[in-house]
Amino acid sequence: MASTQEKATHCCIPKTNDDIKNNNKAPPPPPPPSSTKVLQNWSVALVSGSNPSEDTISKRASMATLIRPVEPISDPPATNTTTSKGISIMPRAQTSHPLDPLSAAEISVAVATVRAAGKTPEVRDSMRFIEVALVEPEKHVVALADAYFFPPFQPSLLPRTKGGPVIPSKLPPRQARLVVYNKRSNETSIWIVELSEVHAATRGGHHRGKVISSKVVPDVQPPMDAMEYAECEAVVKDFPPFREAMKKRGIEDMDLVMVDPWCVGYHSDADAPTRRLAKPLIFCRTESDCPIENGYARPVEGIHVLVDMQNMVVIEF
């Protein structure tokens, strides 16, 4: 029979579900003793007169020698050098991809470079910049940029020699192509400008690009710009025969009239491209301040106007 101490004693208080759950949980493990307490306990055990076996003493001594304070591990110093497949990546000063559109600073530098190249002040003042666009580089320049200067880096695209890949220090400078119309001489020219010192212009400097080439293209006319559109509309509205023709149609408020210059076609020698001509189309609005009205819904028929865009005069009506 089991002794009285071994008999299980049942509590008269019924257990709740929370108690059952708590009893089923294993008790948390005691915190590990620190190295100092372990050493003190071993020292007390040896001094108190207990006679542990020699194996136990040797084991405790060997374990005591293994306990060492743990020092914090410091992070390695940060470095700016990274590698990609064995090729060191040096700091890159490139800010524009070879195929990026021209920035505002680059356009300003290109225009200033061409204007400064004019022979006389009259020539410089009569320049109209119709188009300023990027000269797209050759494919190997784009591949070089994608390989080394702009992520995601593709070192496999780098040109290779017997000594290994050729790592460039910088990309070729970007270039701009400008279409310039000279109102004074009625000439159209094409300029190529190298934008090698644009960075100085962004800091307020007076550096300009470098003119690579320029040529005059004979017997051509470039597109009209916004300034010419506005000048042509003002000239036509101030032309007395035009105002009289509009009055006959019941239109007296010139603010309601829209004049859209259109380039003439080449139908005969009279339309030769040596002359800068336009044939405006006329429209009329019902309200001058209505933002949603379609001004092109009411064309004015029966009016023929021919304007010399170089001298801004009506030559036919």
Buried (B, 14 or more C-beta within 10 A) or exposed (E): EEEEEEEEEEEEEEEEEEEEEEEEEEEEEEEEEEBEEBBEEBEEBBEEEEEEEEEEBEEBEEEEEEEEEEEEEEEEEEEEEEEBEEBEBEEBEEEBBBEEEBBEBBBBBBBBBBBEBBEEEEBBEBBBBBBBEBBEBEEEBBBBBBBBBBEEBBBEBBEEEEEEBEBBEEBBEBBBBBBBBBBEEBBBBBBBBBBBBBBBBBEEEEBBBEBEEBEEEEEEBBEBBEEBBEBBBEBBBEBEEBBEBBEEEEBEEBEBBBBBBEBBEEEEEEBEBEBBBBBBBBBBBEEEEEEEEEBEEBEBEEBEBBBBBBEBEBEEB
